[in-house]
Amino acid sequence: MRTEGADNADRAGSPAITPGLRAGRAALAASFLLQGVTFALLVTCIPEIQDRYGLSDALLPLFLAAVPVLAGVGSIASERIVRRTGARAVLRVVQPAVCATLAAVGLGDALWQLALALGAFGLLVGALDASMNMLGVGLQHRYGRSVLLGFHAAFSLGGILGAAAAGLGAHGDLGLPALFAAAAAVIAPLALLAGTFPRPSAGRTPGAGPAELDDAVREAAEAAARTIPWRPLLPLCLAMAFAYIADASVSNYSVKYLTDGLDSPEDVAKLSYLGYMVAMLLGRALGDRAVQRWGAVPVVRGGAALAALGFAVAAAAPGAWAGIAGFTVLGLGICAIIPQVFAAGGRLFPADSDAAVARLNLFNYVGFLIGSPLVGALADASSYRWALLAPMLLVLAVLPLADRFTPAPAVSAPARTAVRGQV
């Protein structure tokens, strides 16, 4: 019978999976889960935020668009900080600070206070996203197999918990200041605990955890710094952007659509995002088996068609429950696309998969930056029903791109050099 150590040793030169790496993986999954809770609390309470600050429908898209713009700034700035202090150090400081900005959003009452709180939230979320994914890529590099999907599944689970908490708060008339302050008081200590675990042991022996994680991040950073061509990745970049435009549409406007467009009570409206996240979690849990059975191309095509159907059902919904069903179907479709973008990029450049993942991940910010203003502007000019058709059409545009998700021969170093001359 083969032992775990023997299996680990066979993984393309990767080191054995030590207890320190396992503990680091569990702690990072906890950080992803807590961030999912925080993000879901903010996006599901957009109607209450708008009412509290007297934010008009015309200004709302500008405030929402500022968050991904500043998140991109925070992500870029964090790279320099990480070089000096390490990704774990950034994570320890930034995640509790994100909780503080969430509380600040609930405590203010003037537009300038909301602008400052959301601005700080965007900057810090960008740094948090970068540091968590650096650690995730580093751990995957050390494991020698895919573990990133597990972290994103933890984020989805956190989103479910956050949406449920927001719904309970609305049902009990808790109020925005109390809800956000209570959430920050609970999440911040847990984030501190997750960010400091596992602690260094005497002598920093192998398996101590932090030393290995820092080494893993450095190795992943060196791989990501290698140059790869853009052209083979562009179809995947488009698919990523279209998927995240759809995701941003749900995150920022599903609850508002049900409350303003379908006259739903706030506690019922919050089930739209909850259903979306539950479907995402289920899809991510079962998606690998679907790909193994039918292949990536049919799964991506089916996911895009299912997501478009979800948008159509939501846009045509006669009432709140039909809208919730539409967004749930949408979540089941979108979840099949995003992980397969990363997988296809890794297949294109197996020796430089970290670099491919880093480039593809940039287009999640592009999607969020476009999605919120696009839907908001169309809704302001017409209605939310018509506005939902724009991301539906973009999701359908993934269908002709699906052929790029098929397993392809690795791009060798000489081929990369030849292609690079064409870019």
N, C-alpha and C positions, 0 to 999 in steps of 0.2 A: 504494500500500500504506500502511495506517495504521501510525503509529509508536506505541510504548508511551506516549510522552509525550502524544500526541493522545488515546489511549484514556483515560489518567489524567485529562486535562483535562475529559473529558466526564462524569465521575462526579459529578454533582450538586454542583458547586462544590468538590469535594475537591481538595487540592493534589496535585502530581505525587508519585509514589512515588519517593523519593530513596534513594540507597545507604545513608544513615543509618537510614532506616526499615526497609529490608530487613535490615540488620545487627541492628537492635534486635529485629526479629521472630524472627530465627534465635536470638539470645541468649535471648529469652523462651521459645521452644520448648524450648531446652536446659534451662531452669529447670523447666518443666513435666515434662520427661522425668525429671530427677533427683528431683523430688518424687514422681513415680510409683514410682520404684525404692524410695525411702525408705518410702513408705506400704505398698507391697506386702511389704517385708521385715517390717514390724511385724505386719500382719494375718495373714500366712501363718505366723507363729511364735507365734500365741496359745497353742496347746497347750504349747509349750516354756516360754513365759512363765508359764503357769498352774502347770506342774510345778515350775519353779525357785522360785517364791514360795509354793508351797503354797496357791494361791488356789482356794477352793471354787467349785463350780458356782453356788451361790447368790450369791456375791459378784462373780463374773465380770461379769454384766450391769451391775452398778453401776459397776465400774471402766471398762467399755467405754462406758457412757452418759456418763460424766464428760468423755470426750474431745470429743464434739461440743458439749456445753454450754460447755466452756471455749473451744473453737474459736470459738463465737459471740461470747463475751466478747472474745477476741483480735481478731476481725474488727471489732467495733464500736470497740474501743480504737484499732485501727490507723488508723481514719479521721482522728482528731485528729492522730496522729503524722504521717500522710502530708501533712496540710495544712502542717505546719512543715518537714518534711524532704524530701518527695517520695516517690513509690512506689518508685522505683529504690533510694533509700537504705535504705528498710525491707527491700526484697528482699535487698540485699547483706548485711545484718546477720542477718536472721531465718533465711534458708535454711541457712547453716552452723550456726546455733544449733540448728535442728531436728535436724541430724545429731548434734550433741552429746547431745541428749536421747535419741536412738535408742541411742547407745552407753551412756548411763546406765541405760536399761531392761535392757540385757544384763549390766551389771556389778553391780547390786544383789542383795541376797538377803533383804531384809526387806520386809514389805508397805508400811511407811511410805515406803521408798525407791521402791518401784514407784509409789505414789500421787503422790509428788513428780515423778518422771520423766514419768509419763503426763500429769500436770497441766500441766507445762511444755510437753510435746509438744503438747497440745491448744491452749494459749494461742498458742504460736508458729505452729502450723499454721494457725490462724484468721487471724493476721496475714499469714502467707505467702500463703494462698489469696486474701485480700482484695487484697494488693498485686499479685499476679500477674494477677488478673482485672481490676483497675483498669488495669494496663498493657495487657492484652489488649483491653479495651473501647476504650481510648484509641487503640491501633493500628488497630483496626477502624474507629473514627471517622475516622481519617486516611486509611485505605485506601479508604473509601467502599464497601466490600463485606465480606462475611462472611469473617473469618479465624480466628474463635474456635474453630471445630471442629478446625482444624489443631493448635491448642495442646492441646486435650483428646485428640486422637489421639496426640500426643506423650506425654501422661500415661499413656495406655493402653499404649503401647510400653514406657514405663518400668516399668509394672506387670508386664508380661511378663518383663522383665529381672530385676526384683526377685524375683518368684515363682520364676524359674528359679534365681537365686542361692541363695534359701532352700532349694530342693529339693536343690541340689548340696551345700549345707552340711549338711543332714540326712543325705544319703546318705554323706557322708564323715565323719560324726560330728564336725563342726567345733566344735560347742558354741555356745550363745547369746552368751557374752561375746566370743569370737573373731570370730564372724560379724558381730555388730553393730559391734564396734570396727573391724574391717577395712573394712566398708562405709562407716562414717563417715569413716575416713581417706582413702578414695578419693573419696567424694561431696563432702565439704566443700570441698576445693580446687577441684574442678570448678564447684561452686556459686559460689564467690568469683570465679572467672574469668568465668562467665556473667553474674554480677551487675554486674561492672565493665566489661563490653564492650557496646557500643563506647565508647571513651574520648573525652572532649571534645577537639576539635582547637583549634588556636589561633584566636582570634577568634570561636569558636562560630558558624561559618558555616552556612548552610542545608545540611542533610545531615550535620551533625556527629553527630547521633544523640540524645544525652541531652537537649539543649535541645528538640528536636522531640518527644521522648517525653514530657517534662514538660508541654509545651504541650498535647499530645494528651490527657493525663490530666486537665488542668485543664478542657479543653473538654468531655470526657466527664462530668466531675463536675458542671459547670454544667448539662448536659442532664439528668443523673440527679437533680438537685436540684429540677427542675420537678415540680409536683404532677400526678399522674394518678389516676383513680379505681381503686379496688380491685375493684369488682363485676365488670367484664368479665374480670378476670384470675383470679378465684377458681376456675373449673373447671380452668384450666391449673395453678394452684397445687396443687390436689388431685392432678392427674396427676403433677406433679413430686414431691410428697411420696410418693405410692404407689411411683413408680419408684425413689426413693432408699431407701425402706424395703426394697424387694427387693434393692437394691445393698448396703445395710448387712448384710442377712441373709447374703449370700454372703461379703462381706469379713470379717465377724467370726466366722462359724460354719461355713463350708463345710469348712475343714480339720478343725475340731473334730468335725463330724458324721462325716466319714470315719474319723477315728481312734477316736473313742469309740463311734459308732453302728454303723459297718461294719467295725470292727477292722482298719483299713488301716494299713500302715506309714507313718511320717511323711513319708518322701520321696515316696511315691506319693500321699498325701493332698494334698500341696501342688500337685499337678497340677490339682486342682479349681479353684483360683483362677487358675492359669496358663491353663487352657482357657477360663475365663470371660473373662479379659482378651484372649486371642487372638481370641475371637469378637467382643468389643467393638471391637477394632481393625479387624477385617475389616468389621464392620457399618458403622463410621464411615467407612471408606474407600469403601464401595459405596453407602451410604445416600442420598447426594445424587442419584445416578442413578435409584435406585428411586423417590424422590419425584418427580423430573422425569417419569418414565414413567407412574406410577400415581396420583400425588397423595399429599398428606400424610395424609388420612383413612384410606385403605386401608393405608398403611404403618404408621400408629399402631395400627390395629386388629389387623393381622397381627402386629405386634411384641408387643402385649399378649397375644394368644392364644399366641404362641410362647413367651413368657416363662412364662406359666402352665403350659404343657406341660412346660417345663424343670423347674419346681418339682415337678410331679407325678412326672416320671421320677426326679428325685433322691430324693423322699420314698419312692417305692416301690422304690428300687434294691436288688437282692439282694446287691450287692457294690460294691467301690470303683470299678471301671471304669464301671459303669452310673451311679453317682453323678456321676462326672466328666463323663460324656456329658450328664447332665441339666443340670449347671451350665454347660456349654458352650452348650447350646441356649438356656438362660436368658440368657446374655450376648448372644447374637445377637438376642434379642427386645428386651431392655431398651435396647440401644444405639439403637434406632429411635425411642424415645419421648422421651428427655431432650433431644436437640438440637432436635426438632420443637416442644417446649414453648417454647424460646427463640424459634424462628422464628415461631411463632404469636403470641407476645407482641409481637414486633417488627412483625408485620403489623397488629395491632390499633392500635398507636401508632407509626407510622413516624417521626413527628417527634420522639418521645420514647422511642425504642427502648431507649436506655441505662437510663432509669428503669424500664421494664418488665422488662428483663433483671435489674436489681438486685433488684427485688421478687421475681421468680420464683426467683432464686438463694437467697433466704432459706429456701426450702422444701427445699433440699437438706439444710440443717442440721436442719430439722424431721423429715425422713425418717430421717436417721441417728439422731437423738435417740429416735425412736419405735421404729425397727427393731431395734436391739440389745437393749433391755430386753424388747420384745415376744417375740422369738424365744427369748431366754434364759429368761424366766419360764415360757413354755409348755413349753420343753424340760425345765426343772427340775420342772414339775408332771406331765409325761407323758413325752415322748421327743422327740428331734430330728425324727423322721419326722412326727409330728403338728404340731410347731412350724412346719415348713416350709409347712404348708397355710394359715397365717394370711397371710403375704405373697403366697401364690398367689391368695387371694381378693381381696386389695387390688389386685393387678395386673389381675385380671379387671374390677375396678371402673373401669378406664381405658376399657373398651369403650364404655359409654354416654357417656363424655366426649369420644370421638374426633371427634364432629361439630364441636367447638369448634376443631379444628385446620385447618378448611378456610379458604382465603384469604377474608378479609372486607374490606369497604370500610374505609378508614382512618377512625379516629375523629377528627373535626376539632376544632379549638379550641372553637367554640361547643358542639359535642356534648359535649365533655369537661366544659365548664362546667355543662351541663344534668345530665349524669350525676353529677357531683360533688355536686350538690345532693341527690341521692337516697342518697348513701353516708353 
